Amino acid sequence: MSEPVCCQCESPGPLHNLYGYAFCDGCQTRLGLHSDKTILKNARQWAQTESGSYEDEVTDRLLRLEKDVAKTKVKLFHILARLGELT
């Protein structure tokens, strides 16, 4: 079994597990994660202008992203399979 590496730069570590993804210190910093202050500000602004909760909106965005990733992966797997048969 290979050693875990950063999912962005493939550095061997030290690594931080963020929601199932491994990031080295540098890549974690470059993610630009929102501070608690920013998250609360966004949630308050959302509540004033939109229906539903900010949490529901973020959850919906994640679900749409997962669907898009699945569709893209299937297309790429299809290309690889076809290349294997065509060449």
PDB file as gemmi writes it, atoms N, CA and C in Angstrom:
CRYST1    1.000    1.000    1.000  90.00  90.00  90.00 P 1                      
ATOM      1  N   MET A   1       0.846  -1.178   0.000  1.00  0.00           N  
ATOM      2  CA  MET A   1       0.000   0.000   0.000  1.00  0.00           C  
ATOM      3  C   MET A   1       0.889   1.238   0.000  1.00  0.00           C  
ATOM      4  N   SER A   2       0.552   2.213  -0.830  1.00  0.00           N  
ATOM      5  CA  SER A   2       1.378   3.413  -0.937  1.00  0.00           C  
ATOM      6  C   SER A   2       1.042   4.396   0.180  1.00  0.00           C  
ATOM      7  N   GLU A   3       2.015   5.235   0.469  1.00  0.00           N  
ATOM      8  CA  GLU A   3       1.834   6.259   1.499  1.00  0.00           C  
ATOM      9  C   GLU A   3       0.868   7.327   0.994  1.00  0.00           C  
ATOM     10  N   PRO A   4       0.055   7.887   1.865  1.00  0.00           N  
ATOM     11  CA  PRO A   4      -0.852   8.954   1.428  1.00  0.00           C  
ATOM     12  C   PRO A   4      -0.077  10.208   1.026  1.00  0.00           C  
ATOM     13  N   VAL A   5      -0.618  10.914   0.050  1.00  0.00           N  
ATOM     14  CA  VAL A   5      -0.004  12.148  -0.436  1.00  0.00           C  
ATOM     15  C   VAL A   5      -1.086  13.217  -0.556  1.00  0.00           C  
ATOM     16  N   CYS A   6      -0.661  14.452  -0.679  1.00  0.00           N  
ATOM     17  CA  CYS A   6      -1.582  15.578  -0.866  1.00  0.00           C  
ATOM     18  C   CYS A   6      -2.367  15.368  -2.163  1.00  0.00           C  
ATOM     19  N   CYS A   7      -3.661  15.594  -2.105  1.00  0.00           N  
ATOM     20  CA  CYS A   7      -4.498  15.375  -3.286  1.00  0.00           C  
ATOM     21  C   CYS A   7      -4.282  16.436  -4.363  1.00  0.00           C  
ATOM     22  N   GLN A   8      -3.562  17.502  -4.061  1.00  0.00           N  
ATOM     23  CA  GLN A   8      -3.312  18.563  -5.040  1.00  0.00           C  
ATOM     24  C   GLN A   8      -1.905  18.484  -5.629  1.00  0.00           C  
ATOM     25  N   CYS A   9      -0.897  18.437  -4.758  1.00  0.00           N  
ATOM     26  CA  CYS A   9       0.492  18.506  -5.238  1.00  0.00           C  
ATOM     27  C   CYS A   9       1.250  17.189  -5.087  1.00  0.00           C  
ATOM     28  N   GLU A  10       0.614  16.203  -4.475  1.00  0.00           N  
ATOM     29  CA  GLU A  10       1.184  14.867  -4.263  1.00  0.00           C  
ATOM     30  C   GLU A  10       2.371  14.860  -3.310  1.00  0.00           C  
ATOM     31  N   SER A  11       2.498  15.899  -2.478  1.00  0.00           N  
ATOM     32  CA  SER A  11       3.523  15.931  -1.438  1.00  0.00           C  
ATOM     33  C   SER A  11       3.198  14.865  -0.397  1.00  0.00           C  
ATOM     34  N   PRO A  12       4.221  14.204   0.160  1.00  0.00           N  
ATOM     35  CA  PRO A  12       3.956  13.143   1.136  1.00  0.00           C  
ATOM     36  C   PRO A  12       3.553  13.660   2.520  1.00  0.00           C  
ATOM     37  N   GLY A  13       3.663  14.937   2.782  1.00  0.00           N  
ATOM     38  CA  GLY A  13       3.166  15.380   4.081  1.00  0.00           C  
ATOM     39  C   GLY A  13       4.031  16.431   4.719  1.00  0.00           C  
ATOM     40  N   PRO A  14       3.691  16.833   5.924  1.00  0.00           N  
ATOM     41  CA  PRO A  14       2.576  16.335   6.747  1.00  0.00           C  
ATOM     42  C   PRO A  14       1.238  16.713   6.124  1.00  0.00           C  
ATOM     43  N   LEU A  15       0.236  15.861   6.367  1.00  0.00           N  
ATOM     44  CA  LEU A  15      -1.054  16.015   5.719  1.00  0.00           C  
ATOM     45  C   LEU A  15      -2.162  16.303   6.726  1.00  0.00           C  
ATOM     46  N   HIS A  16      -3.172  17.012   6.246  1.00  0.00           N  
ATOM     47  CA  HIS A  16      -4.366  17.311   7.038  1.00  0.00           C  
ATOM     48  C   HIS A  16      -5.559  16.711   6.297  1.00  0.00           C  
ATOM     49  N   ASN A  17      -6.399  15.975   7.011  1.00  0.00           N  
ATOM     50  CA  ASN A  17      -7.588  15.382   6.411  1.00  0.00           C  
ATOM     51  C   ASN A  17      -8.719  16.389   6.490  1.00  0.00           C  
ATOM     52  N   LEU A  18      -9.162  16.863   5.322  1.00  0.00           N  
ATOM     53  CA  LEU A  18     -10.276  17.807   5.253  1.00  0.00           C  
ATOM     54  C   LEU A  18     -11.424  17.144   4.504  1.00  0.00           C  
ATOM     55  N   TYR A  19     -12.392  16.668   5.236  1.00  0.00           N  
ATOM     56  CA  TYR A  19     -13.598  16.080   4.654  1.00  0.00           C  
ATOM     57  C   TYR A  19     -13.280  14.926   3.700  1.00  0.00           C  
ATOM     58  N   GLY A  20     -12.282  14.120   4.081  1.00  0.00           N  
ATOM     59  CA  GLY A  20     -11.921  12.954   3.287  1.00  0.00           C  
ATOM     60  C   GLY A  20     -10.844  13.193   2.248  1.00  0.00           C  
ATOM     61  N   TYR A  21     -10.321  14.407   2.173  1.00  0.00           N  
ATOM     62  CA  TYR A  21      -9.257  14.747   1.232  1.00  0.00           C  
ATOM     63  C   TYR A  21      -8.010  15.144   2.009  1.00  0.00           C  
ATOM     64  N   ALA A  22      -6.859  14.659   1.576  1.00  0.00           N  
ATOM     65  CA  ALA A  22      -5.597  14.961   2.243  1.00  0.00           C  
ATOM     66  C   ALA A  22      -4.946  16.180   1.582  1.00  0.00           C  
ATOM     67  N   PHE A  23      -4.563  17.159   2.414  1.00  0.00           N  
ATOM     68  CA  PHE A  23      -3.893  18.369   1.938  1.00  0.00           C  
ATOM     69  C   PHE A  23      -2.630  18.606   2.751  1.00  0.00           C  
ATOM     70  N   CYS A  24      -1.555  18.996   2.075  1.00  0.00           N  
ATOM     71  CA  CYS A  24      -0.346  19.415   2.780  1.00  0.00           C  
ATOM     72  C   CYS A  24      -0.585  20.837   3.306  1.00  0.00           C  
ATOM     73  N   ASP A  25       0.333  21.344   4.117  1.00  0.00           N  
ATOM     74  CA  ASP A  25       0.178  22.673   4.708  1.00  0.00           C  
ATOM     75  C   ASP A  25      -0.009  23.753   3.635  1.00  0.00           C  
ATOM     76  N   GLY A  26       0.850  23.739   2.623  1.00  0.00           N  
ATOM     77  CA  GLY A  26       0.798  24.768   1.589  1.00  0.00           C  
ATOM     78  C   GLY A  26      -0.503  24.752   0.806  1.00  0.00           C  
ATOM     79  N   CYS A  27      -0.943  23.580   0.407  1.00  0.00           N  
ATOM     80  CA  CYS A  27      -2.182  23.482  -0.364  1.00  0.00           C  
ATOM     81  C   CYS A  27      -3.393  23.811   0.499  1.00  0.00           C  
ATOM     82  N   GLN A  28      -3.355  23.461   1.770  1.00  0.00           N  
ATOM     83  CA  GLN A  28      -4.458  23.817   2.662  1.00  0.00           C  
ATOM     84  C   GLN A  28      -4.573  25.332   2.773  1.00  0.00           C  
ATOM     85  N   THR A  29      -3.445  26.012   2.882  1.00  0.00           N  
ATOM     86  CA  THR A  29      -3.451  27.469   2.963  1.00  0.00           C  
ATOM     87  C   THR A  29      -4.009  28.077   1.677  1.00  0.00           C  
ATOM     88  N   ARG A  30      -3.614  27.527   0.526  1.00  0.00           N  
ATOM     89  CA  ARG A  30      -4.061  28.058  -0.764  1.00  0.00           C  
ATOM     90  C   ARG A  30      -5.531  27.763  -1.064  1.00  0.00           C  
ATOM     91  N   LEU A  31      -6.170  26.895  -0.283  1.00  0.00           N  
ATOM     92  CA  LEU A  31      -7.594  26.628  -0.489  1.00  0.00           C  
ATOM     93  C   LEU A  31      -8.441  27.883  -0.281  1.00  0.00           C  
ATOM     94  N   GLY A  32      -7.993  28.746   0.601  1.00  0.00           N  
ATOM     95  CA  GLY A  32      -8.751  29.961   0.881  1.00  0.00           C  
ATOM     96  C   GLY A  32     -10.066  29.677   1.581  1.00  0.00           C  
ATOM     97  N   LEU A  33     -10.036  28.795   2.576  1.00  0.00           N  
ATOM     98  CA  LEU A  33     -11.259  28.469   3.306  1.00  0.00           C  
ATOM     99  C   LEU A  33     -11.820  29.716   3.984  1.00  0.00           C  
ATOM    100  N   HIS A  34     -13.148  29.829   4.008  1.00  0.00           N  
ATOM    101  CA  HIS A  34     -13.795  30.977   4.637  1.00  0.00           C  
ATOM    102  C   HIS A  34     -13.622  30.935   6.151  1.00  0.00           C  
ATOM    103  N   SER A  35     -13.431  32.103   6.740  1.00  0.00           N  
ATOM    104  CA  SER A  35     -13.384  32.207   8.197  1.00  0.00           C  
ATOM    105  C   SER A  35     -14.810  32.078   8.740  1.00  0.00           C  
ATOM    106  N   ASP A  36     -14.927  31.796  10.030  1.00  0.00           N  
ATOM    107  CA  ASP A  36     -16.246  31.724  10.652  1.00  0.00           C  
ATOM    108  C   ASP A  36     -16.994  33.043  10.476  1.00  0.00           C  
ATOM    109  N   LYS A  37     -16.276  34.151  10.590  1.00  0.00           N  
ATOM    110  CA  LYS A  37     -16.882  35.477  10.436  1.00  0.00           C  
ATOM    111  C   LYS A  37     -17.509  35.622   9.048  1.00  0.00           C  
ATOM    112  N   THR A  38     -16.790  35.193   8.015  1.00  0.00           N  
ATOM    113  CA  THR A  38     -17.295  35.287   6.645  1.00  0.00           C  
ATOM    114  C   THR A  38     -18.500  34.371   6.441  1.00  0.00           C  
ATOM    115  N   ILE A  39     -18.437  33.173   6.983  1.00  0.00           N  
ATOM    116  CA  ILE A  39     -19.557  32.233   6.845  1.00  0.00           C  
ATOM    117  C   ILE A  39     -20.815  32.810   7.479  1.00  0.00           C  
ATOM    118  N   LEU A  40     -20.689  33.360   8.672  1.00  0.00           N  
ATOM    119  CA  LEU A  40     -21.848  33.948   9.353  1.00  0.00           C  
ATOM    120  C   LEU A  40     -22.377  35.162   8.594  1.00  0.00           C  
ATOM    121  N   LYS A  41     -21.483  35.985   8.064  1.00  0.00           N  
ATOM    122  CA  LYS A  41     -21.898  37.152   7.273  1.00  0.00           C  
ATOM    123  C   LYS A  41     -22.675  36.698   6.040  1.00  0.00           C  
ATOM    124  N   ASN A  42     -22.160  35.695   5.339  1.00  0.00           N  
ATOM    125  CA  ASN A  42     -22.836  35.182   4.149  1.00  0.00           C  
ATOM    126  C   ASN A  42     -24.210  34.606   4.495  1.00  0.00           C  
ATOM    127  N   ALA A  43     -24.293  33.889   5.601  1.00  0.00           N  
ATOM    128  CA  ALA A  43     -25.571  33.300   6.020  1.00  0.00           C  
ATOM    129  C   ALA A  43     -26.584  34.396   6.340  1.00  0.00           C  
ATOM    130  N   ARG A  44     -26.143  35.448   7.011  1.00  0.00           N  
ATOM    131  CA  ARG A  44     -27.051  36.560   7.328  1.00  0.00           C  
ATOM    132  C   ARG A  44     -27.512  37.257   6.049  1.00  0.00           C  
ATOM    133  N   GLN A  45     -26.594  37.504   5.127  1.00  0.00           N  
ATOM    134  CA  GLN A  45     -26.955  38.153   3.865  1.00  0.00           C  
ATOM    135  C   GLN A  45     -27.923  37.285   3.067  1.00  0.00           C  
ATOM    136  N   TRP A  46     -27.695  35.994   3.071  1.00  0.00           N  
ATOM    137  CA  TRP A  46     -28.559  35.056   2.351  1.00  0.00           C  
ATOM    138  C   TRP A  46     -29.973  35.112   2.917  1.00  0.00           C  
ATOM    139  N   ALA A  47     -30.080  35.106   4.232  1.00  0.00           N  
ATOM    140  CA  ALA A  47     -31.387  35.112   4.882  1.00  0.00           C  
ATOM    141  C   ALA A  47     -32.185  36.368   4.536  1.00  0.00           C  
ATOM    142  N   GLN A  48     -31.504  37.458   4.255  1.00  0.00           N  
ATOM    143  CA  GLN A  48     -32.185  38.715   3.939  1.00  0.00           C  
ATOM    144  C   GLN A  48     -32.662  38.781   2.487  1.00  0.00           C  
ATOM    145  N   THR A  49     -32.038  38.000   1.606  1.00  0.00           N  
ATOM    146  CA  THR A  49     -32.337  38.160   0.180  1.00  0.00           C  
ATOM    147  C   THR A  49     -32.943  36.934  -0.485  1.00  0.00           C  
ATOM    148  N   GLU A  50     -32.821  35.779   0.104  1.00  0.00           N  
ATOM    149  CA  GLU A  50     -33.255  34.545  -0.558  1.00  0.00           C  
ATOM    150  C   GLU A  50     -34.203  33.758   0.339  1.00  0.00           C  
ATOM    151  N   SER A  51     -34.994  32.880  -0.279  1.00  0.00           N  
ATOM    152  CA  SER A  51     -35.815  31.965   0.499  1.00  0.00           C  
ATOM    153  C   SER A  51     -34.987  30.713   0.790  1.00  0.00           C  
ATOM    154  N   GLY A  52     -35.325  30.015   1.837  1.00  0.00           N  
ATOM    155  CA  GLY A  52     -34.554  28.848   2.243  1.00  0.00           C  
ATOM    156  C   GLY A  52     -33.329  29.276   3.015  1.00  0.00           C  
ATOM    157  N   SER A  53     -32.638  28.311   3.557  1.00  0.00           N  
ATOM    158  CA  SER A  53     -31.464  28.622   4.379  1.00  0.00           C  
ATOM    159  C   SER A  53     -30.184  28.570   3.556  1.00  0.00           C  
ATOM    160  N   TYR A  54     -29.181  29.261   4.046  1.00  0.00           N  
ATOM    161  CA  TYR A  54     -27.857  29.239   3.415  1.00  0.00           C  
ATOM    162  C   TYR A  54     -27.298  27.815   3.459  1.00  0.00           C  
ATOM    163  N   GLU A  55     -27.554  27.118   4.558  1.00  0.00           N  
ATOM    164  CA  GLU A  55     -27.096  25.724   4.683  1.00  0.00           C  
ATOM    165  C   GLU A  55     -27.716  24.859   3.583  1.00  0.00           C  
ATOM    166  N   ASP A  56     -29.017  25.050   3.322  1.00  0.00           N  
ATOM    167  CA  ASP A  56     -29.667  24.295   2.244  1.00  0.00           C  
ATOM    168  C   ASP A  56     -29.046  24.630   0.885  1.00  0.00           C  
ATOM    169  N   GLU A  57     -28.720  25.898   0.670  1.00  0.00           N  
ATOM    170  CA  GLU A  57     -28.106  26.317  -0.588  1.00  0.00           C  
ATOM    171  C   GLU A  57     -26.737  25.663  -0.778  1.00  0.00           C  
ATOM    172  N   VAL A  58     -25.931  25.648   0.273  1.00  0.00           N  
ATOM    173  CA  VAL A  58     -24.599  25.043   0.181  1.00  0.00           C  
ATOM    174  C   VAL A  58     -24.729  23.536  -0.061  1.00  0.00           C  
ATOM    175  N   THR A  59     -25.662  22.895   0.624  1.00  0.00           N  
ATOM    176  CA  THR A  59     -25.892  21.459   0.421  1.00  0.00           C  
ATOM    177  C   THR A  59     -26.317  21.184  -1.015  1.00  0.00           C  
ATOM    178  N   ASP A  60     -27.210  22.017  -1.551  1.00  0.00           N  
ATOM    179  CA  ASP A  60     -27.658  21.867  -2.934  1.00  0.00           C  
ATOM    180  C   ASP A  60     -26.497  22.035  -3.908  1.00  0.00           C  
ATOM    181  N   ARG A  61     -25.630  22.996  -3.657  1.00  0.00           N  
ATOM    182  CA  ARG A  61     -24.458  23.200  -4.517  1.00  0.00           C  
ATOM    183  C   ARG A  61     -23.558  21.970  -4.515  1.00  0.00           C  
ATOM    184  N   LEU A  62     -23.371  21.371  -3.337  1.00  0.00           N  
ATOM    185  CA  LEU A  62     -22.546  20.159  -3.253  1.00  0.00           C  
ATOM    186  C   LEU A  62     -23.160  19.014  -4.050  1.00  0.00           C  
ATOM    187  N   LEU A  63     -24.472  18.850  -3.965  1.00  0.00           N  
ATOM    188  CA  LEU A  63     -25.140  17.785  -4.716  1.00  0.00           C  
ATOM    189  C   LEU A  63     -25.015  18.000  -6.219  1.00  0.00           C  
ATOM    190  N   ARG A  64     -25.191  19.249  -6.669  1.00  0.00           N  
ATOM    191  CA  ARG A  64     -25.033  19.550  -8.103  1.00  0.00           C  
ATOM    192  C   ARG A  64     -23.597  19.288  -8.558  1.00  0.00           C  
ATOM    193  N   LEU A  65     -22.633  19.647  -7.718  1.00  0.00           N  
ATOM    194  CA  LEU A  65     -21.227  19.419  -8.054  1.00  0.00           C  
ATOM    195  C   LEU A  65     -20.938  17.923  -8.180  1.00  0.00           C  
ATOM    196  N   GLU A  66     -21.460  17.118  -7.240  1.00  0.00           N  
ATOM    197  CA  GLU A  66     -21.251  15.668  -7.307  1.00  0.00           C  
ATOM    198  C   GLU A  66     -21.828  15.087  -8.594  1.00  0.00           C  
ATOM    199  N   LYS A  67     -22.996  15.565  -9.009  1.00  0.00           N  
ATOM    200  CA  LYS A  67     -23.600  15.086 -10.252  1.00  0.00           C  
ATOM    201  C   LYS A  67     -22.747  15.468 -11.458  1.00  0.00           C  
ATOM    202  N   ASP A  68     -22.247  16.692 -11.467  1.00  0.00           N  
ATOM    203  CA  ASP A  68     -21.394  17.137 -12.572  1.00  0.00           C  
ATOM    204  C   ASP A  68     -20.097  16.339 -12.633  1.00  0.00           C  
ATOM    205  N   VAL A  69     -19.512  16.063 -11.477  1.00  0.00           N  
ATOM    206  CA  VAL A  69     -18.271  15.279 -11.430  1.00  0.00           C  
ATOM    207  C   VAL A  69     -18.533  13.869 -11.951  1.00  0.00           C  
ATOM    208  N   ALA A  70     -19.636  13.263 -11.547  1.00  0.00           N  
ATOM    209  CA  ALA A  70     -19.960  11.912 -12.006  1.00  0.00           C  
ATOM    210  C   ALA A  70     -20.118  11.886 -13.525  1.00  0.00           C  
ATOM    211  N   LYS A  71     -20.813  12.874 -14.070  1.00  0.00           N  
ATOM    212  CA  LYS A  71     -21.022  12.936 -15.518  1.00  0.00           C  
ATOM    213  C   LYS A  71     -19.685  13.089 -16.247  1.00  0.00           C  
ATOM    214  N   THR A  72     -18.823  13.955 -15.752  1.00  0.00           N  
ATOM    215  CA  THR A  72     -17.519  14.173 -16.376  1.00  0.00           C  
ATOM    216  C   THR A  72     -16.651  12.920 -16.300  1.00  0.00           C  
ATOM    217  N   LYS A  73     -16.670  12.244 -15.147  1.00  0.00           N  
ATOM    218  CA  LYS A  73     -15.877  11.021 -15.012  1.00  0.00           C  
ATOM    219  C   LYS A  73     -16.348   9.943 -15.981  1.00  0.00           C  
ATOM    220  N   VAL A  74     -17.660   9.795 -16.137  1.00  0.00           N  
ATOM    221  CA  VAL A  74     -18.184   8.795 -17.071  1.00  0.00           C  
ATOM    222  C   VAL A  74     -17.727   9.114 -18.496  1.00  0.00           C  
ATOM    223  N   LYS A  75     -17.771  10.381 -18.870  1.00  0.00           N  
ATOM    224  CA  LYS A  75     -17.318  10.764 -20.209  1.00  0.00           C  
ATOM    225  C   LYS A  75     -15.848  10.430 -20.410  1.00  0.00           C  
ATOM    226  N   LEU A  76     -15.024  10.720 -19.402  1.00  0.00           N  
ATOM    227  CA  LEU A  76     -13.590  10.439 -19.527  1.00  0.00           C  
ATOM    228  C   LEU A  76     -13.308   8.941 -19.538  1.00  0.00           C  
ATOM    229  N   PHE A  77     -14.020   8.165 -18.708  1.00  0.00           N  
ATOM    230  CA  PHE A  77     -13.856   6.706 -18.731  1.00  0.00           C  
ATOM    231  C   PHE A  77     -14.278   6.149 -20.089  1.00  0.00           C  
ATOM    232  N   HIS A  78     -15.339   6.717 -20.668  1.00  0.00           N  
ATOM    233  CA  HIS A  78     -15.790   6.288 -21.984  1.00  0.00           C  
ATOM    234  C   HIS A  78     -14.709   6.547 -23.041  1.00  0.00           C  
ATOM    235  N   ILE A  79     -14.095   7.729 -22.993  1.00  0.00           N  
ATOM    236  CA  ILE A  79     -13.029   8.033 -23.945  1.00  0.00           C  
ATOM    237  C   ILE A  79     -11.882   7.051 -23.798  1.00  0.00           C  
ATOM    238  N   LEU A  80     -11.466   6.767 -22.567  1.00  0.00           N  
ATOM    239  CA  LEU A  80     -10.377   5.810 -22.354  1.00  0.00           C  
ATOM    240  C   LEU A  80     -10.744   4.422 -22.876  1.00  0.00           C  
ATOM    241  N   ALA A  81     -11.957   3.988 -22.619  1.00  0.00           N  
ATOM    242  CA  ALA A  81     -12.394   2.677 -23.090  1.00  0.00           C  
ATOM    243  C   ALA A  81     -12.402   2.612 -24.614  1.00  0.00           C  
ATOM    244  N   ARG A  82     -12.922   3.644 -25.237  1.00  0.00           N  
ATOM    245  CA  ARG A  82     -12.975   3.696 -26.698  1.00  0.00           C  
ATOM    246  C   ARG A  82     -11.575   3.745 -27.287  1.00  0.00           C  
ATOM    247  N   LEU A  83     -10.690   4.538 -26.683  1.00  0.00           N  
ATOM    248  CA  LEU A  83      -9.301   4.581 -27.181  1.00  0.00           C  
ATOM    249  C   LEU A  83      -8.658   3.217 -27.120  1.00  0.00           C  
ATOM    250  N   GLY A  84      -8.932   2.503 -26.027  1.00  0.00           N  
ATOM    251  CA  GLY A  84      -8.373   1.169 -25.894  1.00  0.00           C  
ATOM    252  C   GLY A  84      -8.876   0.227 -26.979  1.00  0.00           C  
ATOM    253  N   GLU A  85     -10.101   0.396 -27.408  1.00  0.00           N  
ATOM    254  CA  GLU A  85     -10.649  -0.465 -28.456  1.00  0.00           C  
ATOM    255  C   GLU A  85     -10.294   0.025 -29.857  1.00  0.00           C  
ATOM    256  N   LEU A  86     -10.123   1.317 -30.013  1.00  0.00           N  
ATOM    257  CA  LEU A  86      -9.884   1.875 -31.354  1.00  0.00           C  
ATOM    258  C   LEU A  86      -8.416   1.868 -31.769  1.00  0.00           C  
ATOM    259  N   THR A  87      -7.516   1.772 -30.815  1.00  0.00           N  
ATOM    260  CA  THR A  87      -6.091   1.817 -31.151  1.00  0.00           C  
ATOM    261  C   THR A  87      -5.434   0.489 -30.977  1.00  0.00           C  
TER     262      THR A  87                                                      
END                                                                             
